[in-house]
Amino acid sequence: MIFLEALIVIGCIMLGARYSGIALGFAGILGELILVFGFGLKPAGAPINVILIIMAITCLAATLQSAGGLDFMVHTAEKILRKRPQQITFVAPIVCFLSVMFTGTSYVAIAVYPVICEVALDAKIRVERPLSISVIAAQHAISASPVSAATASLIGILAVKGIALAQIMAVLVPAIFIAVLIGAISVCKRGKELENDPEFQRRVKNGELAENNKDISTYKPSKEAKISIAIFAIAIAAIILFGSCTSLLPHWQVGEKVIRLSIPQVIQMIGFGAAMLILMACRVNPEKVIKSSVFGAGMVGVVATFGIAWMADTFFEAHSKEFIGLIGELVREYPILFCLMVWLLAVLLQSQGATTQAIMPIGLSLGLPVTSIIGSAPAVNSIFLVPCSGSMIAGVMFDRSGTTKIGKYLLDHSFIRPGFVTNLSAIAISWLLAELIF
């Protein structure tokens, strides 16, 4: 029965991945339905805290976008890129990494991809080089962001061990940032030079590459955009402050115990509260927030995380004793196998947040040290293996030169090399830093 139930879980994950997007959540709920009604499993508690955090940050980012704040951030990133065109293979991924780390959403990076393509073209640099590592950098920045769904899940899971946000970030931020630079080195000489690339030559010959005459000097940020950025920055700083210094949080005496406000609740309150402040200060129409692309993408993430995490939790909770008995001793003896489990599940789920929520609690139940769990956190970014994510597809579409490719054989795409180099480097450095810090 366990084998059949496992096939249902894996089958639903693959079904959702095939259709991608919100279908991932639908498939997870379908699997939950089959496990409960078909096999009689008791449904696990839904990951409400994680869902609310994702909703809060999504609403905050969507309100920022509606006020013009995201456009201001993208414009700033564009100016930085155009100042150093010859170093774009290193500058572009850093810009994408910092943008996503600051906002917790890859939407900002996707908005920068066209800029990367045009700057590379102007500098006669093979577009595949900066673009491929930039997409990978944006994916990995999710794990280094204090306001992402993946980090929210990790904070909630490790809270029982007394691990603070600052401790997690002290490992993941430097580890992933260094890994991104290593990934950039791996592609800085990749492929033929732009003018020698056959596809680029074909497009030039056929007149498919029109000259880009965009003048970025015409953009003038509005007062509302600047105000929204200021409120957003204060909100992020407050989340980092309270997440790092839990002694500052409100607390109540309940009998002999002191109950302190939880970090997930802090993020929810600040996220929604800051969104309302931007709404009022910048006079944003609430309808505009709902119709924004960030809001739509965030709600897709809510459904996907909810469905997959709920199904996985139900399956693992029902068979936790058997599962721990089967692999517990092996994983305890060789913790790196847990990291491999995280890596493989992320490939299937195509979601850092859903993967973190689904499998990290298993590490705790197996008795793994906190160092192994935090060291394995970057493994959730293995989503690059199969090029079905929106960021990868968008990157390929933005590359007018044709040098960035999905590939013909599924695993021969432009993101494989920087993906593996960055991911394996991040895992190795995280394990080392975790051992040194904890």
C-alpha positions as CSV (number, residue, x, y, z in Angstrom):
1,M,0.0,0.0,0.0
2,I,2.8,2.4,0.8
3,F,4.3,1.7,-2.6
4,L,1.0,2.5,-4.3
5,E,0.5,5.6,-2.3
6,A,4.0,6.7,-3.2
7,L,3.2,6.2,-6.9
8,I,0.1,8.4,-6.5
9,V,2.2,11.2,-4.9
10,I,5.0,10.9,-7.6
11,G,2.4,10.6,-10.4
12,C,0.5,13.7,-9.2
13,I,3.7,15.7,-8.9
14,M,4.7,14.7,-12.5
15,L,1.2,15.5,-13.7
16,G,1.3,19.0,-12.2
17,A,4.9,19.6,-13.5
18,R,3.7,18.6,-17.0
19,Y,1.1,21.4,-17.1
20,S,3.1,23.7,-14.7
21,G,2.0,26.8,-12.9
22,I,-1.2,26.5,-10.9
23,A,-1.8,23.0,-12.2
24,L,0.9,21.9,-9.8
25,G,-1.3,22.9,-6.9
26,F,-4.4,21.3,-8.5
27,A,-2.5,18.0,-9.0
28,G,-1.4,18.1,-5.4
29,I,-5.0,18.5,-4.2
30,L,-6.1,15.7,-6.5
31,G,-3.4,13.5,-4.9
32,E,-4.7,14.5,-1.4
33,L,-8.2,13.6,-2.5
34,I,-7.1,10.1,-3.7
35,L,-4.9,9.5,-0.5
36,V,-7.7,10.4,1.9
37,F,-10.8,8.9,0.1
38,G,-9.1,6.1,-1.8
39,F,-6.5,4.9,0.8
40,G,-8.1,6.2,4.0
41,L,-5.1,8.3,5.1
42,K,-5.7,11.0,7.7
43,P,-5.1,14.5,6.1
44,A,-2.2,16.4,7.6
45,G,-2.6,19.9,8.8
46,A,-2.5,22.3,5.8
47,P,0.6,24.6,5.7
48,I,-1.4,27.7,6.7
49,N,1.5,29.8,8.0
50,V,3.5,29.4,4.9
51,I,0.5,30.2,2.7
52,L,-0.2,33.3,4.7
53,I,3.4,34.4,4.4
54,I,3.4,34.0,0.7
55,M,0.2,35.9,0.4
56,A,1.5,38.7,2.6
57,I,4.8,39.1,0.6
58,T,2.9,38.8,-2.7
59,C,0.5,41.5,-1.8
60,L,3.3,43.8,-0.6
61,A,5.3,43.2,-3.9
62,A,2.2,43.6,-6.0
63,T,1.3,46.9,-4.3
64,L,4.9,48.0,-4.8
65,Q,4.6,47.2,-8.5
66,S,1.3,49.1,-8.8
67,A,2.9,52.2,-7.2
68,G,5.7,52.1,-9.7
69,G,8.3,50.9,-7.2
70,L,9.3,47.8,-9.2
71,D,9.8,49.9,-12.4
72,F,12.1,52.2,-10.4
73,M,14.1,49.2,-9.2
74,V,14.4,47.7,-12.7
75,H,15.4,51.1,-14.1
76,T,18.2,51.3,-11.4
77,A,19.4,47.9,-12.3
78,E,19.4,48.8,-16.0
79,K,21.6,51.9,-15.3
80,I,24.1,49.7,-13.4
81,L,24.3,47.2,-16.2
82,R,24.8,49.7,-19.0
83,K,27.7,51.3,-17.1
84,R,29.8,48.2,-17.3
85,P,28.8,46.4,-20.5
86,Q,32.1,44.4,-20.8
87,Q,31.7,42.9,-17.3
88,I,28.1,42.0,-17.8
89,T,28.6,38.3,-17.3
90,F,29.5,39.1,-13.7
91,V,27.5,42.3,-13.1
92,A,24.2,40.9,-14.4
93,P,23.9,37.9,-12.1
94,I,24.9,40.0,-9.1
95,V,22.1,42.5,-10.0
96,C,19.6,39.7,-10.4
97,F,20.7,38.0,-7.2
98,L,20.4,41.2,-5.1
99,S,17.1,42.2,-6.7
100,V,15.5,38.8,-5.9
101,M,17.1,38.6,-2.5
102,F,15.7,42.0,-1.6
103,T,12.1,41.3,-2.8
104,G,11.7,37.6,-2.4
105,T,10.1,37.3,-5.9
106,S,11.8,36.4,-9.2
107,Y,9.5,38.8,-11.1
108,V,12.0,41.6,-10.7
109,A,14.8,39.5,-12.3
110,I,12.5,38.5,-15.2
111,A,12.0,42.2,-15.8
112,V,15.8,42.7,-16.0
113,Y,16.4,39.9,-18.5
114,P,15.5,42.0,-21.6
115,V,18.0,44.6,-20.4
116,I,20.7,42.0,-20.0
117,C,20.1,40.8,-23.5
118,E,20.2,44.2,-25.1
119,V,23.3,45.3,-23.1
120,A,25.1,42.1,-24.2
121,L,24.1,42.6,-27.8
122,D,25.4,46.2,-27.8
123,A,28.7,45.1,-26.3
124,K,29.0,42.2,-28.9
125,I,29.0,39.6,-26.1
126,R,27.4,36.2,-26.5
127,V,24.1,36.7,-24.8
128,E,23.9,33.2,-23.5
129,R,26.8,33.8,-21.1
130,P,25.3,36.6,-18.9
131,L,21.7,35.5,-19.4
132,S,22.1,31.9,-18.4
133,I,23.9,32.6,-15.1
134,S,21.5,35.5,-14.4
135,V,18.5,33.1,-14.5
136,I,20.3,30.7,-12.2
137,A,21.3,33.5,-9.9
138,A,17.7,34.6,-9.6
139,Q,16.6,31.1,-8.8
140,H,19.2,30.6,-6.1
141,A,18.5,34.1,-4.6
142,I,15.2,32.7,-3.4
143,S,17.0,30.7,-0.8
144,A,19.1,33.7,0.3
145,S,16.1,36.0,0.6
146,P,14.7,36.7,4.1
147,V,11.2,37.2,2.7
148,S,10.9,34.3,0.3
149,A,8.5,31.3,0.7
150,A,11.4,28.9,1.0
151,T,13.0,30.9,3.8
152,A,9.6,31.3,5.5
153,S,9.2,27.5,5.5
154,L,12.7,27.0,6.8
155,I,12.3,29.5,9.6
156,G,9.0,27.8,10.7
157,I,10.6,24.3,10.5
158,L,13.8,25.2,12.4
159,A,12.0,27.5,15.0
160,V,11.6,24.4,17.3
161,K,15.4,24.2,17.4
162,G,15.7,27.9,18.4
163,I,17.3,28.9,15.1
164,A,16.9,32.5,14.2
165,L,16.6,34.1,10.8
166,A,20.0,35.8,11.2
167,Q,21.8,32.4,11.7
168,I,20.2,31.0,8.6
169,M,21.0,34.0,6.5
170,A,24.6,34.0,7.8
171,V,25.1,30.7,6.1
172,L,23.0,31.0,3.0
173,V,23.6,34.5,1.8
174,P,27.4,34.3,1.5
175,A,27.4,30.7,0.3
176,I,24.9,31.3,-2.5
177,F,26.5,34.7,-3.5
178,I,30.0,33.1,-3.8
179,A,28.4,30.2,-5.7
180,V,26.8,32.6,-8.2
181,L,30.2,34.1,-8.9
182,I,31.7,30.7,-9.4
183,G,28.8,30.0,-11.8
184,A,29.6,33.2,-13.7
185,I,33.2,32.1,-14.1
186,S,32.0,28.8,-15.6
187,V,30.2,30.5,-18.5
188,C,32.4,33.6,-19.1
189,K,34.1,32.0,-22.1
190,R,31.2,29.6,-23.1
191,G,30.4,29.0,-26.7
192,K,31.5,30.9,-29.8
193,E,31.9,34.6,-29.8
194,L,28.7,36.4,-30.8
195,E,29.7,37.4,-34.3
196,N,30.8,33.8,-35.0
197,D,27.6,32.1,-33.8
198,P,25.7,30.5,-36.8
199,E,22.2,31.3,-35.4
200,F,23.2,34.9,-34.7
201,Q,24.6,35.2,-38.2
202,R,21.5,33.8,-39.7
203,R,19.3,36.3,-37.9
204,V,21.4,39.2,-38.9
205,K,21.4,38.1,-42.5
206,N,17.6,37.8,-42.4
207,G,17.1,41.2,-40.8
208,E,15.6,39.7,-37.6
209,L,17.8,41.8,-35.3
210,A,16.5,45.4,-35.4
211,E,18.7,47.9,-33.7
212,N,17.5,48.8,-30.2
213,N,17.2,52.6,-29.8
214,K,15.7,52.7,-26.3
215,D,16.8,55.8,-24.4
216,I,16.7,55.1,-20.6
217,S,17.4,58.7,-19.8
218,T,13.7,59.5,-20.6
219,Y,12.5,57.5,-17.5
220,K,11.7,59.7,-14.5
221,P,10.6,57.9,-11.3
222,S,7.4,59.3,-9.8
223,K,7.2,60.6,-6.2
224,E,4.9,57.6,-5.5
225,A,7.5,55.2,-6.8
226,K,10.1,56.6,-4.4
227,I,7.7,56.5,-1.5
228,S,6.7,52.9,-2.2
229,I,10.4,51.9,-2.3
230,A,11.1,53.6,1.0
231,I,8.1,51.9,2.8
232,F,9.1,48.5,1.2
233,A,12.7,48.9,2.4
234,I,11.6,49.7,5.9
235,A,9.3,46.7,5.9
236,I,12.1,44.4,4.8
237,A,14.5,45.9,7.4
238,A,11.8,45.4,10.1
239,I,11.4,41.7,9.1
240,I,15.1,41.1,9.2
241,L,15.4,43.0,12.6
242,F,12.6,41.1,14.3
243,G,13.6,37.8,12.7
244,S,17.2,38.2,14.0
245,C,16.5,39.7,17.4
246,T,13.5,37.7,18.8
247,S,13.9,39.4,22.2
248,L,12.3,42.5,20.6
249,L,9.1,40.6,19.9
250,P,5.9,41.1,22.0
251,H,5.4,38.3,24.5
252,W,2.7,37.3,27.0
253,Q,2.7,35.3,30.2
254,V,0.4,32.3,30.0
255,G,0.6,30.4,33.3
256,E,4.3,29.6,33.8
257,K,5.2,29.9,30.2
258,V,6.1,33.0,28.2
259,I,4.5,33.0,24.7
260,R,6.3,35.1,22.2
261,L,5.0,36.3,18.8
262,S,6.2,33.9,16.1
263,I,8.3,35.0,13.2
264,P,5.7,33.8,10.6
265,Q,3.1,36.0,12.3
266,V,5.6,38.9,12.2
267,I,6.2,38.5,8.5
268,Q,2.4,38.3,7.8
269,M,1.6,41.4,9.9
270,I,4.4,43.5,8.4
271,G,3.8,42.3,4.8
272,F,0.1,43.2,4.8
273,G,0.5,46.3,6.9
274,A,3.2,47.7,4.7
275,A,1.1,47.0,1.6
276,M,-1.7,49.0,3.2
277,L,0.7,51.9,3.9
278,I,1.9,52.0,0.3
279,L,-1.7,51.8,-0.9
280,M,-2.6,54.9,1.2
281,A,0.6,56.9,0.8
282,C,0.8,56.4,-3.0
283,R,-3.0,56.4,-3.6
284,V,-2.9,53.0,-5.4
285,N,-6.2,51.7,-6.7
286,P,-6.8,48.2,-5.1
287,E,-8.1,46.9,-8.4
288,K,-4.7,47.6,-9.9
289,V,-3.0,45.5,-7.3
290,I,-5.2,42.5,-8.1
291,K,-4.6,42.8,-11.8
292,S,-0.8,43.1,-11.5
293,S,1.4,40.4,-12.8
294,V,3.1,40.0,-9.4
295,F,-0.2,39.3,-7.7
296,G,-1.2,36.7,-10.3
297,A,2.2,34.9,-10.1
298,G,2.1,35.0,-6.3
299,M,-1.3,33.5,-6.1
300,V,-0.2,30.7,-8.4
301,G,2.6,30.1,-6.0
302,V,0.1,29.9,-3.1
303,V,-2.0,27.3,-4.8
304,A,1.1,25.3,-5.9
305,T,2.7,25.3,-2.5
306,F,-0.6,24.5,-0.7
307,G,-1.5,21.5,-2.9
308,I,1.9,19.8,-3.1
309,A,2.9,20.4,0.5
310,W,-0.4,19.2,1.8
311,M,-0.3,16.0,-0.2
312,A,3.4,15.3,0.7
313,D,2.7,16.0,4.4
314,T,-0.3,13.6,4.5
315,F,1.8,10.8,2.9
316,F,4.9,11.3,5.1
317,E,2.9,11.7,8.3
318,A,0.9,8.5,7.7
319,H,4.1,6.5,7.2
320,S,6.7,8.4,9.2
321,K,7.5,5.5,11.4
322,E,8.1,3.1,8.5
323,F,10.0,5.8,6.6
324,I,12.3,6.6,9.5
325,G,12.8,3.0,10.2
326,L,13.7,2.3,6.5
327,I,16.2,5.1,5.8
328,G,16.7,6.7,9.2
329,E,19.9,4.9,10.1
330,L,21.4,5.3,6.7
331,V,20.6,9.0,6.5
332,R,21.9,9.6,10.0
333,E,25.1,7.9,9.1
334,Y,25.4,9.6,5.8
335,P,23.6,13.0,6.0
336,I,24.6,13.9,2.5
337,L,21.9,11.4,1.3
338,F,19.3,13.7,2.8
339,C,20.7,16.5,0.7
340,L,20.3,14.2,-2.4
341,M,16.7,13.6,-1.4
342,V,16.0,17.4,-1.2
343,W,17.7,17.8,-4.6
344,L,15.7,15.1,-6.4
345,L,12.3,16.3,-4.8
346,A,13.0,19.9,-6.0
347,V,13.5,18.6,-9.5
348,L,10.0,17.0,-9.4
349,L,8.2,19.8,-7.5
350,Q,9.8,22.7,-9.4
351,S,9.2,24.9,-6.3
352,Q,11.7,25.9,-3.7
353,G,9.0,26.7,-1.1
354,A,7.0,23.6,-1.6
355,T,10.1,21.4,-1.5
356,T,11.3,23.0,1.7
357,Q,7.9,22.6,3.4
358,A,7.6,19.0,2.2
359,I,10.9,17.5,3.1
360,M,12.8,19.6,5.6
361,P,10.6,18.4,8.5
362,I,11.6,14.9,7.7
363,G,15.2,15.8,8.3
364,L,14.3,16.9,11.8
365,S,12.2,13.7,12.4
366,L,15.3,11.7,11.4
367,G,17.3,13.4,14.0
368,L,19.7,15.1,11.6
369,P,21.7,18.0,13.0
370,V,20.7,21.5,12.1
371,T,23.9,22.0,10.2
372,S,22.9,19.2,7.8
373,I,19.5,20.7,7.2
374,I,20.7,24.3,6.6
375,G,23.6,23.0,4.6
376,S,21.1,21.1,2.4
377,A,18.9,24.2,1.9
378,P,20.4,25.3,-1.4
379,A,19.6,21.9,-2.9
380,V,16.0,23.1,-3.4
381,N,17.3,25.2,-6.3
382,S,17.8,22.1,-8.5
383,I,14.7,23.2,-10.4
384,F,17.1,24.3,-13.3
385,L,17.5,20.6,-14.4
386,V,14.3,20.5,-16.4
387,P,13.8,23.8,-18.4
388,C,10.1,24.2,-17.7
389,S,10.1,27.2,-15.4
390,G,8.7,30.5,-16.5
391,S,12.0,32.3,-15.9
392,M,14.0,29.9,-18.1
393,I,11.4,30.1,-20.9
394,A,11.2,33.9,-20.6
395,G,15.0,34.2,-20.8
396,V,15.1,32.2,-24.0
397,M,12.4,34.3,-25.5
398,F,14.1,37.6,-24.6
399,D,17.4,36.6,-26.2
400,R,17.0,38.0,-29.7
401,S,20.4,36.7,-30.8
402,G,19.3,33.0,-30.5
403,T,22.3,31.9,-28.5
404,T,20.3,30.9,-25.4
405,K,18.5,27.6,-26.1
406,I,16.1,25.2,-24.4
407,G,17.9,22.3,-26.3
408,K,16.6,19.3,-28.3
409,Y,17.2,16.6,-25.7
410,L,15.7,18.1,-22.6
411,L,19.0,18.2,-20.6
412,D,21.1,20.0,-23.2
413,H,19.8,23.5,-22.5
414,S,21.8,26.7,-21.8
415,F,21.2,26.6,-18.1
416,I,22.6,23.2,-17.3
417,R,26.3,24.2,-16.8
418,P,25.8,27.3,-14.7
419,G,23.0,25.5,-12.8
420,F,25.1,22.5,-11.8
421,V,28.2,24.6,-11.0
422,T,26.2,27.2,-8.9
423,N,24.1,24.6,-7.2
424,L,26.8,22.2,-6.2
425,S,29.1,25.1,-5.1
426,A,26.3,26.6,-2.9
427,I,25.6,23.2,-1.2
428,A,29.3,22.6,-0.5
429,I,29.9,26.1,0.9
430,S,26.7,26.0,2.9
431,W,27.7,22.8,4.6
432,L,31.1,24.2,5.4
433,L,29.7,27.5,6.8
434,A,27.0,25.7,8.8
435,E,29.7,23.6,10.5
436,L,31.8,26.7,11.3
437,I,28.9,28.8,12.6
438,F,26.8,26.3,14.6
